[in-house]
Amino acid sequence: MDNFQITLTRAGLGAIIRDDGPGFITVVIAQIGLTDAEFTVASTLTALPGEFKRLDVSGQQVGDDIVHMVALDASDDAYTYRGFALYLSDGTLFGAYGQSGPIAAKAQPSATHIVVDIHLSGGMADAISFGDTNFLNPPATTTRQGVVELATVEEAAAGLDPLRAITPATAYGALLDWLRGRNISVGLIDAYTPNIGTTGAVRILANGQTGKAILQCLNVDGSRQLGYLLVDDTGAAQWHGGPFNADLLGGHDAGWFADIVSRLGYVPFDSAGFTGAAVKAVLGYTPQDAADFSFGSNASGYWRRMPGGLIEQWGEVTAGETGSPPALNFPIPFTDLASINLQVTARAPNIGATNGNKVGGNRVSLTQFNVFSDDLNMDVFWRAIGK
């Protein structure tokens, strides 16, 4: 049965609320009046419209701001009622309830019990007492034993009802519903802590149909799978999901990662042979995309190799005053002797020269050249360009 919304009257509130300060005045609820008339419930009521019977009530505070009231009618009267009112001991109408359809009915040879539980806030329940307490069957609360209504499986699974009690059967049904809502197959998984001396901490039985055991990992609220560990009937384990450990990374063991070429989809460059030609061969080079350009130096001087094969080399030596100058080495070999152009320039003027201070040089081979001076030994710069 749904809860009734009882309306407290102005007169009832005036009787229980203090005028001279905070708190409440103790009042006694003494009777309940019944009516079968349809009426509009309002706080201004002072009498119950169509009232045909008034009964004495027993009552008690049962905790959780709830007062429990019972009225007994053992007369031979037969009636139906669709509204009721609560009266204080001085006759004040304290509160009323009414609805369009019947609340209950009494047959002529029967006795009827009318039970009303009122939930009041702000400590008001502590200010209510009752005149007759000989017959009570109060509801159970957190502080008192009493009568409870049993919850259905649906009500237990919802977990919202603070009043109804659950039985082992409804608890089991509610738990199954909760597990099914999280995609847990009850009956296929049996997890428990093993006995001392056995291996492992928690055991998971394999699926009876597939022979595989699956341990699923979810996020905090259970809405998303993070991964799962699958163990087949041979004992082989494989993790599906993100990184798990060094032996099973991304669902693969170490052997899977050892085949680097298959994993990458191409042959990586060998650092020992990392040359421009190797790069061009793999990347599908065209001249406008990339070009060879290299440079270096050694004891013979400096050099650089430019796109198209052009080589430029330079350095500094001493040109001797001799008719047979010694051969000097280029830093790197040229490939075309006829293309070599050699220029020699004195580092500083020689004011004591008698022969015009002339210096020069000749290409000797692809790998060598010489320089000379017409007057005394001279420090010179040399530069050669060619292919």
MOJOPE-V428405 format. One line per field, one symbol per residue. phi: phi as a letter, one per 30 degrees, with the letter a starting at -180 (. if undefined). psi: psi as a letter, one per 20 degrees, with the letter a starting at -180 (. if undefined). A space follows every 10 residues. Layout:
# MOJOPE-V428405
phi = ???
psi = ???
This chain:
# MOJOPE-V428405
phi = .dddcdcddd dddddccdcc ldjbcdbcdc bbccbccdac dbdddbbddi dcabbdbcaa dcjhicccbb bcbcdddbab bbaabccddc jdddabbabd cddabbdddc cbcccbcccc ciidddccbb dcbdbbbddd bdbbdldbcd ddddddddic ddcdcccedd dddddddddd dchcddjcbb caddddjcdi cbcbddddcc iccbccccde cidbddlacc cddcjdcbcc kdecaddbci ibdddddddd ddddiadddd edcdbedddd dddidbedda bdabalaadd kcaacceijd cbbaabbccc dadbdddccd ebddcbdddd ccbbbddbdc dcdcbihdba abdcadcbab bbbdbidbdb cbbbblc
psi = pqqqnppprh hghhhhpqhj aqaqpprooh rpqqqjqpro pqiiqiqopk piqpqqqqrq pjrkkpppqp ppojrjqprq qjqrqpqrhj ipogrqqqrh rqgrqprgjr qqpoppppoq rjjhhijprq gokhoqmqqq aiipqapqpp qrgghhhhkh oihqqqrhgh ggghgggggh ikkpnphipn prprqpirqr gpqoqqpihi jqppopprag jjipphrqpp paiiipqppo bapgahhnok jqahhhihmg ghghjroqpp hhknrhhggh hhilqqhigq qporrarahi bqqqprqiip ppqrapappq nqimqqpqpq gqqriohhip oppppqhqqn ijqikjlpqa rqpgaiiqrr qrpiorpppq qqpqpa.
